[in-house]
Amino acid sequence: MRAAVIVVGGEALIDMVPVGTDNGDPAFAARPGGGPFNVAVGAARLGCPVSMLTRLSTDAFGEKLLAGLRSAGVHTDLVQRGPEATSLAVTGIGDDGSAEYRFYVDGTADRLVRAPALPPGTSAFVAGTLGMVLEPGASAYEALLRRAHTDRALTVLDPNIRPDLIADPDAYRARFWSWLSTVDILKLSAEDAEWLGGDVRGWLAAGPSAVVLTLGGQGLEAVTAAATIKAPPVPVTVADTVGAGDTVLATLLYGLHERDALRRDAVRALDEQTWRAVLDDCAAAAAWTCARTGAQSPTVAQLRGSA
């Protein structure tokens, strides 16, 4: 098995994205998606060595997802397979480009993932979204998060809250707090942070070295024990916001990888200037994604404006 620097754990699903009408009826295109899938693909497109840990169906959609990972350069050694159906997310796009989702996840393949040993050489483990909600897979990813932290891998959590799928919000919030002692970087949208209670300083005190917040039209910020570092948004005409937060996380991983900072001690030692440079890249990458329909993420050349 090939060693992976970054292991991304979580669901890969099919986004049913509106693409106009067919004889007056709404028409949809089936596109690979899911927060962890998008993060793995985005980081790989930026040149990071990435392995995806998930469980895919053996159906046609599962084959499409597997092909999408491989074409982006994501290692698939840790991908498990099963005969169950692929999870679906039916996407609605608002007038402002914002996305809303309706999920179809009962009995699907990704919920049955097992928790294997992480491969030698794993420097970072990333988890979040539906993978940390839907059982029995959620317990497997939680176990991996705790194991990675014990093994001194950098741990990154992006809850990417989907309220419609959280049957008991209070129980989820309590579980979220229980994860924080094993999390080094917590990435949240402003909406996530509000839903979880907005206690950024409390979350930092519970374990993470940094909380990275995406603030929509207000840009991004990283909050550490020492400072709050802000990056302004990059002006863009928004096609839609699908996958923008995932692109931010992928670019954050790229920024740390490029600086040999995919380590707990290195993240703690990052100064304000370095954080600002990383966040500026995240803002530029998010703008690139928002200017295009669907969860498209840039290569390094596209991020730098040379392609």
WOGI-V283941 format. One record per residue. PSI is psi in whole degrees, 0 to 359 (* if undefined). OMEGA is omega as a letter, one per 20 degrees, with the letter a starting at -180 (* if undefined). BURIAL is 1 if it has 16 or more other ideal C-beta (glycine too) atoms within 10 Angstrom, else 0. Layout:
BEGIN
{{PSI	OMEGA	BURIAL} {PSI	OMEGA	BURIAL}}
END
This chain:
BEGIN
{{136	r	0} {137	r	0} {143	r	0} {136	r	1} {315	a	1} {124	r	1} {124	r	1} {121	a	1} {132	r	1} {186	a	1} {150	r	1} {127	a	1} {179	r	1} {123	r	1} {122	r	1} {103	a	1} {132	r	1} {134	a	0} {33	r	0} {214	a	0} {158	r	0} {108	a	0} {38	r	0} {348	r	0} {149	r	0} {138	r	0} {142	a	0} {148	r	0} {141	r	0} {113	a	0} {139	r	1} {141	a	1} {203	a	1} {135	a	1} {305	a	1} {320	r	1} {312	a	1} {321	r	1} {314	a	1} {313	r	1} {316	a	1} {317	r	1} {321	r	1} {320	r	1} {335	r	1} {4	r	1} {6	r	0} {143	r	1} {115	a	1} {141	r	1} {138	r	1} {129	r	1} {108	a	1} {181	r	1} {122	a	1} {148	r	1} {157	r	1} {7	r	0} {180	a	1} {323	r	0} {321	r	1} {320	r	1} {323	r	0} {319	r	1} {317	r	1} {317	r	1} {323	r	0} {320	r	1} {311	a	1} {321	a	0} {334	r	0} {350	a	1} {14	r	1} {133	r	1} {138	a	1} {21	r	1} {328	a	0} {4	r	1} {125	r	1} {157	a	0} {154	r	0} {162	a	1} {351	a	0} {164	a	1} {162	r	1} {140	r	1} {145	r	1} {145	r	1} {117	r	1} {121	a	1} {136	r	1} {138	a	0} {124	r	1} {172	a	0} {333	a	0} {8	r	0} {356	a	1} {150	a	0} {141	r	1} {150	a	0} {144	r	1} {123	a	0} {145	r	1} {99	a	0} {3	a	1} {123	r	0} {19	a	0} {163	a	1} {318	a	1} {339	a	1} {346	a	1} {19	a	0} {146	r	1} {162	a	0} {95	r	1} {174	r	0} {140	r	0} {144	a	1} {152	r	1} {142	a	0} {0	r	0} {118	r	1} {331	a	1} {143	r	1} {130	a	1} {132	a	1} {164	r	1} {189	r	1} {219	a	1} {333	a	1} {332	a	1} {8	a	1} {312	a	1} {118	r	1} {155	j	0} {355	a	0} {326	a	1} {320	r	1} {327	r	0} {315	r	1} {324	r	1} {317	r	1} {321	r	0} {320	r	1} {313	a	1} {320	r	1} {318	r	1} {319	r	1} {317	r	1} {324	r	0} {4	r	0} {21	r	0} {150	r	1} {129	a	1} {134	a	1} {131	a	1} {129	r	1} {95	a	1} {325	r	1} {64	a	1} {130	r	1} {89	a	1} {326	a	0} {339	a	0} {2	a	0} {101	a	1} {326	a	0} {89	a	0} {320	a	0} {320	r	0} {321	r	0} {317	r	1} {320	r	0} {320	r	0} {319	r	0} {313	r	1} {325	a	1} {337	r	0} {334	a	1} {332	r	1} {346	r	0} {14	a	1} {132	r	1} {320	r	1} {125	r	1} {121	r	1} {130	a	1} {151	r	1} {165	r	1} {323	r	0} {319	r	0} {312	a	1} {318	r	1} {316	a	0} {325	a	1} {355	r	1} {350	r	0} {20	a	0} {68	a	0} {314	a	1} {324	r	0} {320	r	0} {318	r	1} {317	a	1} {336	a	0} {348	r	1} {310	a	1} {149	r	1} {338	a	1} {145	r	1} {121	r	1} {123	a	1} {130	r	1} {131	a	1} {24	r	1} {235	a	1} {355	r	0} {1	r	0} {217	a	1} {162	r	1} {150	r	1} {128	r	1} {123	r	1} {177	r	1} {333	a	0} {333	a	0} {165	r	0} {119	a	0} {127	a	1} {148	r	1} {129	a	1} {159	r	0} {157	r	1} {123	a	1} {137	a	0} {149	r	1} {117	a	0} {123	r	0} {307	r	0} {170	a	1} {12	a	1} {123	r	1} {2	a	1} {317	r	1} {325	r	1} {322	r	1} {320	r	1} {312	a	1} {319	r	1} {319	a	1} {327	r	1} {315	r	1} {318	r	1} {315	a	1} {320	r	1} {319	r	1} {315	a	1} {334	a	0} {13	a	0} {44	a	0} {23	r	1} {55	r	1} {149	a	1} {313	a	1} {326	a	0} {320	r	0} {318	r	1} {331	a	0} {356	a	0} {133	r	1} {173	a	0} {321	a	0} {318	r	0} {315	r	1} {318	a	1} {319	r	0} {319	r	0} {315	a	1} {325	r	1} {319	r	1} {320	r	1} {318	r	1} {319	r	1} {319	r	1} {319	r	1} {319	r	1} {320	r	1} {316	r	1} {316	a	1} {336	a	1} {354	a	0} {151	r	1} {142	r	1} {176	a	1} {64	r	1} {138	a	1} {154	a	1} {158	r	1} {175	r	0} {317	r	0} {319	r	0} {322	r	1} {321	a	1} {358	r	0} {17	a	0} {7	r	0} {*	*	0}}
END
